[in-house]
């Protein structure tokens, strides 16, 4: 997830210009001074400290849940003792079993005509050694770690800082589930709903919020009981939210939201993200927003390749690790629409990624979005720019179709306002779109009745 919500600060990728952050206690042997790093980020736009902040976030995740999470060779979080296999043959799985591997989960990705298998490493074998062993057993196979993808932004809400994907309380969860049941059986007396459909892969959404009262929201994941989060709620509102005080890019659109976190330590793992893509493919939702970031991964790459080849538009935040940081995924995969964020003066966020993966810029700071408890929050980051682009593209798509998807992206590029270097560049891509969709940050002080 890629941005900052100011109402209940969700930490994903590093963000800046935020209130003083409160983070959980970290082990005393951290290589960085946490308070100094966070103060440096919040009090000045110090790009060098942004990468440090993300490292601290990932390190905190790993150290807090070391029983189920560890780091890959590059420091990215992965599920401990798990390796993913994309579309493995029966013979390859049997060789893995013979070598002591256990099949933990087998996901038939209906809608993508593929299969994803999660294998557990043999007792006593490290995850790294397990991946190497499987690749040697099946050199033609597609194996990788079960990487964990995180939100790329912050949410600041009522002076509190929380980790992206943090669940609402039980009372709020009950209210959201009641709302889901109500929206799936729409009142026939209401005005006809638009045919525009948008998919969202993120944390759970608090659909009891006033901005979703006129929307139809279908939810997926977590065994049928998605867990609302501040980040997912904010991103969803920027796509389809609408109230007297607020409107997203595509108000009252039919929204399909997949919760890949479910308040679990290993939330955001590759197999959950793949399952979410498959669900949206089964539902034939033509435009999909992904405000999550992480490292390249063989399984995710294959899923994205299959779904974009079938005419789905995948929109993703490019991330907030700074302009010199390595590319983040899925935004950097071919055919994914990568989105950066700009502030109220149409300047690229200093923490936003740069590179050829940037296709469009959209408002990503000095703005507000829906939060929990019928409130709003100030947001910042590429996470919150991506849903604006997704909403604009969704208006031109009714069904998955490669030609239609290419035309929609081309038309949006034609309408974009050129920023920075003349023509397409690595900071703003084709330029700014949705510039008028920036909701004033003062809204963060407002509560719906």
LINJOVEN-V941196 format. One record per backbone hydrogen bond with DSSP energy under -0.5 kcal/mol. CO is the residue of the C=O (numbers start at 1). NH is the residue of the N-H. E is the energy in kcal/mol with one decimal. If there is no record, write none. Layout:
# LINJOVEN-V941196
CO_NH_E / CO_NH_E
This chain:
# LINJOVEN-V941196
1_13_-1.1 / 1_152_-9.9 / 1_153_-0.5 / 2_153_-0.8 / 2_383_-7.4 / 2_384_-0.5 / 4_155_-0.6 / 5_7_-1.1 / 5_156_-3.2 / 6_378_-3.9 / 7_157_-3.2 / 9_162_-6.0 / 10_12_-0.6 / 11_164_-1.8 / 13_12_-0.8 / 21_23_-0.5 / 27_30_-1.2 / 32_34_-0.9 / 33_37_-2.6 / 34_38_-2.9 / 35_39_-2.8 / 36_40_-2.1 / 37_41_-1.9 / 38_42_-2.5 / 39_43_-2.1 / 40_44_-1.1 / 41_17_-1.0 / 44_46_-1.9 / 45_47_-1.0 / 46_49_-1.1 / 46_50_-0.7 / 47_50_-1.0 / 47_51_-0.9 / 48_52_-0.7 / 49_53_-2.2 / 50_54_-2.1 / 51_55_-2.4 / 52_56_-2.3 / 53_57_-2.1 / 54_58_-2.7 / 55_59_-2.8 / 56_60_-2.6 / 57_61_-2.1 / 58_62_-2.5 / 59_63_-2.8 / 60_64_-2.2 / 61_65_-1.4 / 63_66_-0.7 / 65_68_-2.0 / 65_69_-2.3 / 68_80_-2.7 / 70_78_-2.9 / 72_75_-2.4 / 76_72_-2.7 / 77_148_-2.3 / 78_70_-2.3 / 79_82_-1.5 / 81_121_-2.1 / 82_146_-0.9 / 83_119_-3.3 / 84_144_-1.8 / 85_87_-0.6 / 85_117_-2.6 / 86_142_-0.5 / 89_93_-2.1 / 90_94_-2.1 / 91_95_-2.2 / 92_96_-2.0 / 93_97_-2.5 / 94_98_-2.6 / 95_99_-1.3 / 96_101_-2.5 / 97_100_-2.0 / 102_104_-0.9 / 102_120_-3.3 / 105_118_-3.2 / 106_108_-0.7 / 107_109_-0.9 / 107_116_-2.8 / 108_110_-2.3 / 109_112_-2.4 / 109_113_-0.7 / 109_114_-0.9 / 114_109_-2.1 / 115_87_-3.8 / 116_107_-3.3 / 117_85_-2.5 / 117_119_-0.6 / 118_104_-2.4 / 118_105_-1.5 / 119_83_-2.3 / 120_102_-1.7 / 122_125_-2.2 / 126_130_-2.3 / 127_131_-2.2 / 128_132_-2.1 / 129_133_-2.5 / 130_134_-2.3 / 131_135_-2.1 / 132_136_-1.6 / 133_137_-2.2 / 134_138_-2.0 / 136_139_-0.5 / 138_141_-2.1 / 141_143_-0.6 / 142_86_-2.6 / 144_84_-3.1 / 145_147_-1.4 / 146_79_-1.9 / 147_270_-1.7 / 150_293_-2.8 / 152_2_-0.5 / 152_383_-0.9 / 153_4_-0.5 / 154_380_-0.8 / 155_6_-0.5 / 155_162_-0.5 / 156_378_-0.7 / 157_160_-2.0 / 160_9_-3.0 / 160_157_-1.3 / 162_11_-1.5 / 163_166_-1.9 / 166_230_-0.6 / 169_173_-2.3 / 170_174_-2.6 / 171_175_-2.0 / 172_176_-2.3 / 173_177_-2.2 / 174_178_-2.0 / 175_179_-2.0 / 176_180_-2.3 / 177_181_-2.1 / 178_182_-1.8 / 179_183_-2.5 / 180_184_-1.6 / 182_185_-0.9 / 187_190_-1.6 / 196_254_-2.7 / 197_287_-0.5 / 198_256_-2.8 / 199_289_-2.9 / 200_202_-0.6 / 200_258_-3.3 / 201_291_-0.7 / 202_260_-2.5 / 204_229_-2.2 / 205_207_-1.6 / 206_209_-1.7 / 209_212_-2.0 / 210_213_-1.5 / 211_242_-2.0 / 212_215_-1.4 / 215_217_-0.6 / 216_218_-0.5 / 216_255_-2.7 / 218_257_-3.0 / 220_259_-2.7 / 221_224_-1.0 / 222_225_-1.2 / 226_228_-0.7 / 227_204_-1.0 / 228_168_-1.2 / 229_233_-1.9 / 230_234_-2.2 / 231_235_-2.5 / 232_236_-2.4 / 233_237_-2.1 / 234_238_-1.7 / 235_239_-0.8 / 236_239_-0.8 / 236_240_-2.6 / 237_241_-1.8 / 238_249_-2.6 / 239_250_-3.2 / 240_252_-1.9 / 241_248_-2.9 / 246_243_-3.1 / 248_251_-0.6 / 250_253_-1.7 / 253_216_-0.6 / 253_255_-0.7 / 254_198_-2.4 / 255_218_-3.0 / 255_257_-0.6 / 256_200_-2.7 / 257_220_-1.9 / 257_259_-0.6 / 258_202_-2.3 / 258_260_-0.7 / 260_268_-3.2 / 261_264_-2.3 / 264_267_-1.9 / 266_269_-1.0 / 268_149_-3.0 / 269_272_-0.7 / 269_273_-2.0 / 270_274_-2.9 / 271_275_-1.8 / 272_276_-1.9 / 273_277_-2.2 / 274_278_-2.2 / 275_279_-2.1 / 276_280_-2.2 / 277_281_-2.0 / 278_282_-2.4 / 279_283_-2.1 / 280_285_-2.4 / 281_284_-0.8 / 284_286_-0.7 / 286_313_-3.1 / 287_199_-3.3 / 288_315_-3.2 / 289_201_-2.6 / 290_317_-1.4 / 291_152_-1.1 / 293_150_-2.3 / 294_329_-2.8 / 297_301_-2.7 / 298_302_-2.0 / 299_303_-2.3 / 300_304_-2.7 / 301_305_-2.4 / 302_306_-2.4 / 303_307_-2.5 / 304_308_-2.4 / 305_309_-1.8 / 306_310_-1.0 / 307_312_-1.7 / 308_311_-1.6 / 311_401_-1.8 / 312_314_-0.6 / 313_288_-3.0 / 313_315_-0.6 / 314_337_-3.0 / 315_290_-2.9 / 316_339_-2.2 / 319_353_-1.9 / 322_325_-1.4 / 328_332_-1.1 / 329_294_-1.0 / 330_333_-1.9 / 333_336_-1.7 / 336_338_-0.9 / 337_316_-2.7 / 338_359_-2.7 / 338_360_-1.8 / 339_318_-2.2 / 340_362_-1.5 / 341_349_-2.5 / 342_364_-2.7 / 342_365_-0.8 / 343_346_-2.1 / 347_343_-2.3 / 349_352_-1.7 / 350_323_-0.6 / 351_322_-2.5 / 355_358_-1.8 / 357_338_-0.5 / 357_359_-0.6 / 359_430_-3.4 / 360_340_-2.5 / 361_433_-2.4 / 362_342_-1.7 / 364_381_-3.3 / 367_379_-2.5 / 369_377_-2.8 / 372_375_-1.2 / 374_448_-3.5 / 375_371_-2.9 / 377_369_-2.3 / 378_6_-9.1 / 378_156_-1.2 / 379_367_-0.8 / 380_154_-1.0 / 381_384_-1.0 / 382_385_-0.6 / 382_386_-1.9 / 383_387_-0.8 / 385_388_-0.6 / 385_389_-1.5 / 386_390_-2.6 / 387_391_-2.4 / 388_392_-1.9 / 389_393_-2.4 / 390_394_-2.4 / 391_395_-1.1 / 393_396_-1.7 / 394_397_-1.6 / 401_405_-2.8 / 402_406_-2.4 / 403_407_-2.2 / 404_408_-2.6 / 405_409_-2.2 / 406_410_-2.3 / 407_411_-2.9 / 408_412_-2.1 / 409_413_-2.1 / 410_414_-2.0 / 411_415_-1.6 / 412_416_-0.8 / 413_416_-0.6 / 416_418_-0.6 / 417_432_-2.7 / 425_429_-1.3 / 426_355_-2.6 / 428_431_-2.1 / 429_425_-1.5 / 431_361_-2.5 / 432_417_-2.6 / 434_437_-1.9 / 435_438_-0.6 / 437_439_-0.7 / 439_368_-1.4 / 440_443_-1.9 / 441_444_-2.2 / 442_445_-1.9 / 443_446_-2.2 / 446_376_-0.8
